[in-house]
Structure formats: structure tokens, C-alpha cells
Amino acid sequence: MNFVSIDFETANEKRHSPCAIGIVVANETGIVDEFYSLINPLMAFSSFNTRVHGIVEADVIDAPTFTELWPKFESYLTDSIVIAHNASFDMSVLRKTLDHYNLTYPNMEYLCTVEISKNVWPDLMNHRLNTVATHHNILFEHHHALEDARVAALILIEAIREHNAEHLDGFLEVRSMKKGRVYERGYVTPKINARKRRKKMNF
């Protein structure tokens, strides 16, 4: 079962300012496709954001805009299972940018690998992307959109493998997790079964 891992970097504090996107298509056995692009956000960059990801306005002058890239993005996302590390951020970037340009939301399901990591490896000191990557001996360039998307995909693959699950849905059933969903002008967040959460808290 294929899933799509995404990561956005933004030009400033506005969620509708994506300046880079990484997309990785993977399944339970590994990565099968990748896509990366800078994005011209048509607005100024914040020095804070630039310190995080290293992208400056000069880098995106000739880059396509979000609306120009959206048909490509949409083909990856529509009717897919999409994952992201701290998905609340990436999903809000997606929704706010689609709202900003008055574009239609894709119908898709999604998962957060932060929540998956907390569920599967609760004893880690934290569940930031670099911490979970280090736990699995994954080396990468943090805050590069494609590398971050790739690591999120590898984290989910590791979680599935640790449970000897044949597919993603089987893994989610074992961990009592439910996918979130995005649909036209709305969304539902991923869930962990309440009884499973209470059981974990008792340990």
C-alpha cells in the first residue's frame, strides 16, 4: 500500500508562504518515488525562517509559484494516504495556501509520524524528527523539505516493520490508530483509540 510523505518549508510566519516542498512516495518495503521543488511564495522572507532552512529570496526568484505547481502536487495527494512529521503544521500550510489561492482541497487521508512515534517509541527523550531519526540511525539534512519527507517515510516504514505488519492498515489496527482526513474546506485529525491511550498512561 503506497503512502505519500510531505514536508513544507515556509518563507515567514504566514502558513500560506511555502517556499519549498518535498514529496516522497513509499510503501511498506521502501521508497518508490520522490519530488522536490522550491516555490516562489510571492512575499518576503523572515530572517528567522531563513536561519532554519537556509532558503533566501534570491533562491526562489525563478522558482514556480504554488498555483503553477499545484496540479503536480494534487496528483500526488488526491485519494492518497499522506503522512508528515508534525502533520498539523504541514496540513495547515496546505489548507491555508489553498485557501489563499482559492484552490480546491484534495480528498485524502493523513497521519502524523510524531504521534506514531509517541505511540510506538514512548520512551524516547522527545519525538522530534532528528531524535527519532537518530534512534533509527538515519542520517539526513534537517529542514531540507525532501530529506525531512524522506525521513518521515522511513520512520513509518520502521514502525510497520517492528510490528511485522504486512500493510499500513494492519499496523494502524494493532496500534489502535485512525487516519485523519482532508476534504473540501474541512478536515478531521488522526485519532488514537481512547482505551489504548488510557492503557498506555497506566504504565
MIDOSE-1310 file (N, C-alpha, C; in nm, 2 decimals, decimal comma, always signed):
residues 203
mnfv	+0,08/-0,12/+0,00/+0,00/+0,00/+0,00/+0,09/+0,13/+0,00; +0,08/+0,21/-0,10/+0,16/+0,33/-0,11/+0,10/+0,44/-0,02; +0,20/+0,51/+0,04/+0,16/+0,64/+0,11/+0,25/+0,75/+0,06; +0,21/+0,87/+0,09/+0,28/+0,99/+0,04/+0,33/+1,07/+0,16
sidf	+0,46/+1,09/+0,17/+0,51/+1,17/+0,28/+0,54/+1,31/+0,22; +0,50/+1,42/+0,30/+0,53/+1,56/+0,25/+0,59/+1,64/+0,36; +0,66/+1,74/+0,32/+0,72/+1,84/+0,41/+0,72/+1,97/+0,34; +0,68/+2,08/+0,41/+0,69/+2,22/+0,36/+0,79/+2,29/+0,44
etan	+0,86/+2,39/+0,38/+0,93/+2,49/+0,44/+0,86/+2,62/+0,41; +0,85/+2,72/+0,50/+0,78/+2,84/+0,47/+0,87/+2,96/+0,48; +0,84/+3,07/+0,40/+0,92/+3,18/+0,39/+0,91/+3,27/+0,52; +0,80/+3,27/+0,58/+0,78/+3,35/+0,70/+0,68/+3,29/+0,79
ekrh	+0,63/+3,37/+0,89/+0,53/+3,31/+0,99/+0,40/+3,28/+0,93; +0,37/+3,33/+0,81/+0,24/+3,30/+0,75/+0,23/+3,16/+0,69; +0,13/+3,09/+0,72/+0,12/+2,95/+0,68/+0,10/+2,94/+0,53; +0,06/+3,05/+0,46/+0,04/+3,04/+0,32/+0,16/+3,10/+0,24
spca	+0,28/+3,07/+0,30/+0,41/+3,12/+0,24/+0,50/+3,00/+0,21; +0,46/+2,89/+0,16/+0,55/+2,78/+0,14/+0,66/+2,82/+0,04; +0,78/+2,79/+0,07/+0,89/+2,82/-0,03/+0,97/+2,70/-0,07; +0,93/+2,58/-0,02/+0,99/+2,45/-0,07/+0,89/+2,34/-0,03
igiv	+0,89/+2,24/-0,11/+0,81/+2,12/-0,08/+0,89/+1,99/-0,12; +0,89/+1,89/-0,03/+0,94/+1,76/-0,06/+0,83/+1,66/-0,05; +0,82/+1,57/-0,15/+0,72/+1,47/-0,16/+0,79/+1,33/-0,18; +0,76/+1,24/-0,10/+0,81/+1,10/-0,11/+0,70/+1,00/-0,12
vane	+0,70/+0,92/-0,22/+0,60/+0,81/-0,23/+0,67/+0,68/-0,18; +0,61/+0,61/-0,09/+0,67/+0,49/-0,03/+0,57/+0,38/+0,00; +0,61/+0,27/+0,03/+0,52/+0,16/+0,08/+0,59/+0,09/+0,19; +0,54/-0,03/+0,23/+0,59/-0,10/+0,35/+0,74/-0,15/+0,32
tgiv	+0,78/-0,15/+0,20/+0,91/-0,21/+0,17/+1,02/-0,10/+0,14; +0,97/+0,02/+0,11/+1,07/+0,12/+0,08/+1,02/+0,24/+0,00; +1,11/+0,33/-0,05/+1,07/+0,45/-0,12/+1,06/+0,41/-0,27; +0,96/+0,46/-0,34/+0,94/+0,43/-0,48/+0,94/+0,56/-0,57
defy	+0,93/+0,68/-0,51/+0,93/+0,80/-0,59/+0,96/+0,92/-0,51; +1,02/+1,02/-0,56/+1,04/+1,15/-0,49/+1,02/+1,27/-0,58; +0,99/+1,38/-0,52/+0,97/+1,50/-0,59/+1,01/+1,62/-0,50; +1,09/+1,71/-0,55/+1,13/+1,83/-0,47/+1,12/+1,95/-0,56
slin	+1,08/+2,06/-0,50/+1,08/+2,19/-0,57/+1,08/+2,31/-0,47; +1,16/+2,41/-0,51/+1,15/+2,54/-0,44/+1,02/+2,60/-0,49; +0,96/+2,69/-0,41/+0,84/+2,76/-0,45/+0,86/+2,91/-0,43; +0,82/+2,99/-0,53/+0,82/+3,13/-0,51/+0,69/+3,17/-0,43
plma	+0,71/+3,22/-0,31/+0,59/+3,25/-0,23/+0,53/+3,38/-0,26; +0,59/+3,46/-0,34/+0,54/+3,59/-0,38/+0,53/+3,69/-0,26; +0,62/+3,67/-0,16/+0,62/+3,75/-0,04/+0,76/+3,75/+0,02; +0,78/+3,84/+0,12/+0,91/+3,85/+0,18/+0,94/+3,73/+0,27
fssf	+1,07/+3,71/+0,28/+1,12/+3,60/+0,37/+1,15/+3,66/+0,51; +1,13/+3,58/+0,61/+1,17/+3,62/+0,75/+1,31/+3,57/+0,78; +1,39/+3,65/+0,84/+1,53/+3,61/+0,88/+1,52/+3,48/+0,97; +1,42/+3,47/+1,05/+1,41/+3,36/+1,14/+1,39/+3,23/+1,06
ntrv	+1,30/+3,23/+0,96/+1,28/+3,11/+0,88/+1,40/+3,08/+0,79; +1,47/+3,18/+0,74/+1,59/+3,16/+0,66/+1,69/+3,09/+0,75; +1,71/+3,13/+0,87/+1,81/+3,06/+0,96/+1,77/+2,92/+0,98; +1,65/+2,88/+0,98/+1,61/+2,74/+0,99/+1,64/+2,66/+0,87
hgiv	+1,59/+2,71/+0,75/+1,61/+2,62/+0,63/+1,71/+2,67/+0,53; +1,76/+2,79/+0,55/+1,87/+2,84/+0,46/+1,83/+2,89/+0,32; +1,70/+2,90/+0,30/+1,65/+2,95/+0,17/+1,63/+3,10/+0,18; +1,67/+3,17/+0,08/+1,66/+3,31/+0,07/+1,58/+3,35/-0,05
eadv	+1,53/+3,48/-0,06/+1,45/+3,52/-0,17/+1,52/+3,50/-0,30; +1,65/+3,52/-0,31/+1,72/+3,51/-0,44/+1,71/+3,36/-0,49; +1,70/+3,27/-0,40/+1,69/+3,13/-0,44/+1,56/+3,09/-0,52; +1,45/+3,17/-0,49/+1,32/+3,13/-0,54/+1,27/+3,23/-0,65
idap	+1,36/+3,32/-0,69/+1,31/+3,42/-0,79/+1,26/+3,35/-0,92; +1,33/+3,25/-0,96/+1,29/+3,18/-1,09/+1,21/+3,05/-1,06; +1,18/+3,03/-0,93/+1,10/+2,91/-0,90/+0,95/+2,92/-0,93; +0,88/+2,82/-0,96/+0,74/+2,83/-0,99/+0,66/+2,87/-0,86
tfte	+0,55/+2,93/-0,89/+0,46/+2,96/-0,77/+0,38/+2,84/-0,73; +0,31/+2,85/-0,62/+0,23/+2,74/-0,57/+0,12/+2,70/-0,67; +0,06/+2,80/-0,73/-0,05/+2,78/-0,82/+0,00/+2,70/-0,95; +0,12/+2,74/-0,99/+0,18/+2,67/-1,10/+0,22/+2,52/-1,07
lwpk	+0,26/+2,50/-0,95/+0,29/+2,36/-0,91/+0,18/+2,28/-0,86; +0,07/+2,34/-0,83/-0,04/+2,27/-0,76/-0,09/+2,15/-0,84; -0,11/+2,16/-0,98/-0,15/+2,03/-1,05/-0,06/+1,91/-1,02; +0,07/+1,94/-1,01/+0,17/+1,83/-0,98/+0,15/+1,78/-0,84
fesy	+0,13/+1,87/-0,74/+0,11/+1,83/-0,60/-0,02/+1,75/-0,59; -0,12/+1,81/-0,65/-0,25/+1,75/-0,64/-0,25/+1,60/-0,69; -0,18/+1,58/-0,80/-0,17/+1,44/-0,85/-0,11/+1,34/-0,75; -0,02/+1,39/-0,66/+0,03/+1,30/-0,56/-0,06/+1,28/-0,44
ltds	-0,14/+1,39/-0,41/-0,21/+1,39/-0,28/-0,36/+1,33/-0,29; -0,42/+1,36/-0,41/-0,56/+1,32/-0,42/-0,58/+1,17/-0,40; -0,68/+1,13/-0,32/-0,71/+0,99/-0,29/-0,59/+0,91/-0,24; -0,50/+0,98/-0,17/-0,38/+0,91/-0,11/-0,39/+0,91/+0,04
ivia	-0,30/+0,83/+0,10/-0,27/+0,84/+0,24/-0,15/+0,92/+0,25; -0,16/+1,04/+0,32/-0,05/+1,13/+0,33/+0,01/+1,14/+0,47; +0,14/+1,14/+0,49/+0,20/+1,15/+0,62/+0,29/+1,27/+0,63; +0,31/+1,32/+0,75/+0,41/+1,43/+0,77/+0,45/+1,42/+0,92
hnas	+0,57/+1,47/+0,95/+0,61/+1,47/+1,08/+0,57/+1,61/+1,14; +0,48/+1,60/+1,24/+0,41/+1,72/+1,29/+0,31/+1,76/+1,18; +0,22/+1,67/+1,15/+0,13/+1,69/+1,04/+0,04/+1,81/+1,05; +0,01/+1,85/+1,18/-0,07/+1,97/+1,20/-0,01/+2,09/+1,13
fdms	+0,12/+2,10/+1,13/+0,19/+2,22/+1,06/+0,17/+2,20/+0,91; +0,21/+2,09/+0,85/+0,21/+2,08/+0,71/+0,07/+2,08/+0,65; -0,03/+2,02/+0,72/-0,16/+2,02/+0,68/-0,22/+2,17/+0,68; -0,18/+2,24/+0,78/-0,23/+2,38/+0,79/-0,16/+2,47/+0,68
vlrk	-0,03/+2,44/+0,64/+0,03/+2,51/+0,53/-0,05/+2,48/+0,40; -0,08/+2,35/+0,38/-0,16/+2,31/+0,26/-0,29/+2,38/+0,26; -0,37/+2,37/+0,37/-0,50/+2,43/+0,37/-0,50/+2,58/+0,35; -0,41/+2,65/+0,43/-0,41/+2,79/+0,42/-0,36/+2,84/+0,29
tldh	-0,27/+2,77/+0,22/-0,23/+2,81/+0,09/-0,34/+2,79/-0,01; -0,41/+2,67/+0,00/-0,52/+2,65/-0,09/-0,63/+2,76/-0,07; -0,65/+2,79/+0,05/-0,75/+2,90/+0,08/-0,70/+3,03/+0,02; -0,58/+3,06/+0,04/-0,52/+3,19/-0,01/-0,54/+3,20/-0,16
ynlt	-0,52/+3,09/-0,24/-0,53/+3,10/-0,38/-0,66/+3,05/-0,43; -0,76/+3,02/-0,34/-0,89/+2,98/-0,38/-0,89/+2,85/-0,46; -0,81/+2,76/-0,42/-0,80/+2,63/-0,49/-0,87/+2,52/-0,41; -0,92/+2,42/-0,48/-1,00/+2,32/-0,42/-0,91/+2,22/-0,34
ypnm	-0,96/+2,18/-0,22/-0,88/+2,09/-0,13/-0,89/+1,95/-0,20; -0,78/+1,87/-0,19/-0,78/+1,73/-0,24/-0,85/+1,65/-0,13; -0,92/+1,54/-0,18/-0,97/+1,44/-0,08/-0,86/+1,35/-0,05; -0,82/+1,34/+0,08/-0,71/+1,25/+0,11/-0,72/+1,21/+0,26
eylc	-0,66/+1,10/+0,30/-0,64/+1,07/+0,44/-0,50/+1,10/+0,48; -0,48/+1,12/+0,61/-0,34/+1,16/+0,66/-0,31/+1,10/+0,80; -0,18/+1,10/+0,82/-0,13/+1,05/+0,95/-0,01/+1,14/+0,99; +0,02/+1,14/+1,12/+0,13/+1,22/+1,18/+0,23/+1,13/+1,24
tvei	+0,35/+1,14/+1,19/+0,46/+1,05/+1,24/+0,51/+1,09/+1,37; +0,48/+1,21/+1,42/+0,51/+1,25/+1,56/+0,42/+1,16/+1,65; +0,29/+1,16/+1,62/+0,20/+1,08/+1,70/+0,23/+0,93/+1,69; +0,26/+0,89/+1,57/+0,30/+0,74/+1,56/+0,42/+0,71/+1,64
sknv	+0,52/+0,80/+1,64/+0,65/+0,78/+1,71/+0,62/+0,78/+1,86; +0,53/+0,87/+1,91/+0,50/+0,87/+2,05/+0,43/+0,74/+2,09; +0,35/+0,69/+2,00/+0,27/+0,57/+2,03/+0,36/+0,44/+2,03; +0,46/+0,44/+1,93/+0,54/+0,32/+1,91/+0,67/+0,32/+2,00
wpdl	+0,73/+0,44/+2,01/+0,85/+0,45/+2,09/+0,83/+0,56/+2,20; +0,75/+0,53/+2,30/+0,72/+0,63/+2,40/+0,83/+0,67/+2,49; +0,94/+0,59/+2,50/+1,05/+0,62/+2,59/+1,16/+0,71/+2,53; +1,14/+0,76/+2,41/+1,24/+0,85/+2,36/+1,24/+0,98/+2,43
mnhr	+1,35/+1,05/+2,44/+1,36/+1,18/+2,52/+1,26/+1,28/+2,46; +1,24/+1,28/+2,33/+1,13/+1,36/+2,26/+1,11/+1,29/+2,13; +1,02/+1,35/+2,05/+0,98/+1,28/+1,93/+1,00/+1,38/+1,81; +1,10/+1,47/+1,82/+1,13/+1,55/+1,71/+1,19/+1,46/+1,60
lntv	+1,19/+1,51/+1,48/+1,23/+1,43/+1,36/+1,38/+1,39/+1,38; +1,47/+1,48/+1,42/+1,61/+1,44/+1,43/+1,63/+1,34/+1,54; +1,55/+1,34/+1,65/+1,56/+1,25/+1,76/+1,52/+1,11/+1,72; +1,40/+1,10/+1,65/+1,36/+0,97/+1,60/+1,45/+0,91/+1,49
athh	+1,50/+1,00/+1,41/+1,59/+0,96/+1,30/+1,72/+0,90/+1,37; +1,77/+0,97/+1,47/+1,89/+0,92/+1,54/+1,87/+0,78/+1,60; +1,75/+0,76/+1,66/+1,71/+0,64/+1,72/+1,72/+0,52/+1,62; +1,70/+0,56/+1,49/+1,70/+0,45/+1,39/+1,82/+0,46/+1,30
nilf	+1,92/+0,54/+1,34/+2,05/+0,55/+1,27/+2,03/+0,61/+1,13; +1,93/+0,70/+1,11/+1,91/+0,76/+0,98/+1,98/+0,90/+0,98; +2,07/+0,91/+0,89/+2,14/+1,04/+0,87/+2,07/+1,13/+0,76; +2,05/+1,26/+0,79/+1,98/+1,34/+0,69/+2,02/+1,49/+0,72
ehhh	+1,98/+1,57/+0,62/+2,00/+1,72/+0,64/+1,87/+1,78/+0,68; +1,86/+1,81/+0,81/+1,73/+1,86/+0,87/+1,69/+1,99/+0,81; +1,56/+2,01/+0,80/+1,49/+2,13/+0,74/+1,52/+2,15/+0,59; +1,56/+2,04/+0,52/+1,55/+2,03/+0,38/+1,42/+1,95/+0,35
aled	+1,33/+2,01/+0,27/+1,20/+1,96/+0,26/+1,20/+1,81/+0,21; +1,28/+1,78/+0,11/+1,28/+1,64/+0,06/+1,34/+1,55/+0,16; +1,45/+1,59/+0,23/+1,51/+1,50/+0,33/+1,42/+1,47/+0,44; +1,35/+1,58/+0,49/+1,25/+1,56/+0,60/+1,14/+1,47/+0,56
arva	+1,09/+1,48/+0,44/+0,98/+1,40/+0,39/+1,03/+1,25/+0,38; +1,15/+1,24/+0,34/+1,21/+1,10/+0,33/+1,22/+1,04/+0,46; +1,27/+1,11/+0,56/+1,29/+1,05/+0,70/+1,15/+1,02/+0,76; +1,05/+1,10/+0,74/+0,92/+1,07/+0,79/+0,87/+0,94/+0,73
alil	+0,89/+0,92/+0,60/+0,85/+0,79/+0,53/+0,93/+0,67/+0,59; +1,06/+0,69/+0,62/+1,14/+0,58/+0,67/+1,10/+0,55/+0,82; +1,06/+0,65/+0,89/+1,01/+0,63/+1,03/+0,88/+0,54/+1,03; +0,79/+0,57/+0,94/+0,67/+0,49/+0,93/+0,70/+0,35/+0,89
ieai	+0,79/+0,34/+0,79/+0,83/+0,20/+0,75/+0,89/+0,12/+0,87; +0,98/+0,19/+0,95/+1,03/+0,12/+1,06/+0,92/+0,08/+1,16; +0,83/+0,16/+1,18/+0,72/+0,13/+1,28/+0,64/+0,01/+1,23; +0,61/+0,00/+1,10/+0,54/-0,11/+1,04/+0,62/-0,24/+1,05
rehn	+0,75/-0,23/+1,02/+0,84/-0,35/+1,03/+0,85/-0,40/+1,17; +0,86/-0,31/+1,27/+0,87/-0,35/+1,41/+0,75/-0,43/+1,45; +0,63/-0,41/+1,39/+0,51/-0,48/+1,43/+0,48/-0,60/+1,33; +0,58/-0,63/+1,24/+0,56/-0,74/+1,15/+0,43/-0,73/+1,08
aehl	+0,38/-0,61/+1,05/+0,26/-0,59/+0,98/+0,28/-0,60/+0,83; +0,19/-0,66/+0,76/+0,20/-0,67/+0,62/+0,17/-0,55/+0,54; +0,09/-0,46/+0,60/+0,05/-0,34/+0,54/+0,02/-0,23/+0,64; +0,00/-0,11/+0,60/-0,02/+0,01/+0,69/-0,15/-0,01/+0,77
dgfl	-0,26/-0,05/+0,71/-0,38/-0,06/+0,78/-0,37/-0,16/+0,89; -0,30/-0,27/+0,87/-0,28/-0,37/+0,98/-0,20/-0,31/+1,09; -0,10/-0,23/+1,06/-0,03/-0,16/+1,17/-0,12/-0,07/+1,25; -0,20/+0,01/+1,18/-0,29/+0,10/+1,25/-0,39/+0,03/+1,34
evrs	-0,43/-0,08/+1,29/-0,53/-0,16/+1,37/-0,46/-0,21/+1,50; -0,34/-0,26/+1,49/-0,27/-0,31/+1,61/-0,24/-0,19/+1,71; -0,21/-0,07/+1,66/-0,18/+0,04/+1,74/-0,30/+0,12/+1,78; -0,42/+0,08/+1,74/-0,55/+0,15/+1,77/-0,54/+0,29/+1,72
mkkg	-0,49/+0,31/+1,60/-0,48/+0,45/+1,54/-0,58/+0,46/+1,42; -0,63/+0,58/+1,40/-0,72/+0,60/+1,29/-0,67/+0,72/+1,21; -0,68/+0,71/+1,08/-0,63/+0,82/+0,99/-0,72/+0,94/+1,00; -0,66/+1,06/+0,98/-0,74/+1,18/+0,97/-0,78/+1,19/+0,82
rvye	-0,85/+1,30/+0,79/-0,90/+1,32/+0,66/-0,91/+1,46/+0,62; -0,87/+1,50/+0,50/-0,89/+1,63/+0,44/-0,99/+1,62/+0,33; -1,09/+1,71/+0,33/-1,19/+1,72/+0,22/-1,22/+1,86/+0,20; -1,30/+1,89/+0,10/-1,32/+2,03/+0,06/-1,36/+2,12/+0,17
rgyv	-1,27/+2,21/+0,21/-1,29/+2,31/+0,32/-1,31/+2,25/+0,45; -1,26/+2,13/+0,48/-1,27/+2,07/+0,61/-1,16/+1,96/+0,63; -1,15/+1,92/+0,76/-1,06/+1,82/+0,79/-1,10/+1,75/+0,92; -1,05/+1,63/+0,94/-1,06/+1,55/+1,07/-0,92/+1,50/+1,10
tpki	-0,88/+1,53/+1,23/-0,75/+1,49/+1,27/-0,74/+1,34/+1,30; -0,61/+1,28/+1,28/-0,59/+1,14/+1,32/-0,62/+1,12/+1,47; -0,66/+0,99/+1,50/-0,70/+0,96/+1,64/-0,63/+0,84/+1,69; -0,61/+0,83/+1,82/-0,57/+0,71/+1,89/-0,69/+0,67/+1,97
nark	-0,72/+0,54/+1,97/-0,83/+0,48/+2,04/-0,82/+0,52/+2,19; -0,92/+0,58/+2,25/-0,91/+0,63/+2,39/-0,88/+0,53/+2,49; -0,93/+0,40/+2,47/-0,90/+0,30/+2,56/-0,75/+0,26/+2,56; -0,69/+0,26/+2,43/-0,55/+0,24/+2,42/-0,47/+0,35/+2,49
rrkk	-0,51/+0,47/+2,47/-0,44/+0,58/+2,53/-0,44/+0,57/+2,69; -0,55/+0,54/+2,74/-0,56/+0,52/+2,89/-0,47/+0,41/+2,94; -0,47/+0,30/+2,86/-0,38/+0,19/+2,90/-0,24/+0,23/+2,90; -0,19/+0,30/+2,80/-0,06/+0,35/+2,79/-0,02/+0,44/+2,91
mnf	-0,12/+0,52/+2,95/-0,09/+0,61/+3,06/-0,08/+0,54/+3,20; -0,13/+0,42/+3,21/-0,12/+0,35/+3,33/+0,01/+0,28/+3,36; +0,10/+0,28/+3,26/+0,23/+0,22/+3,27/+0,33/+0,31/+3,33
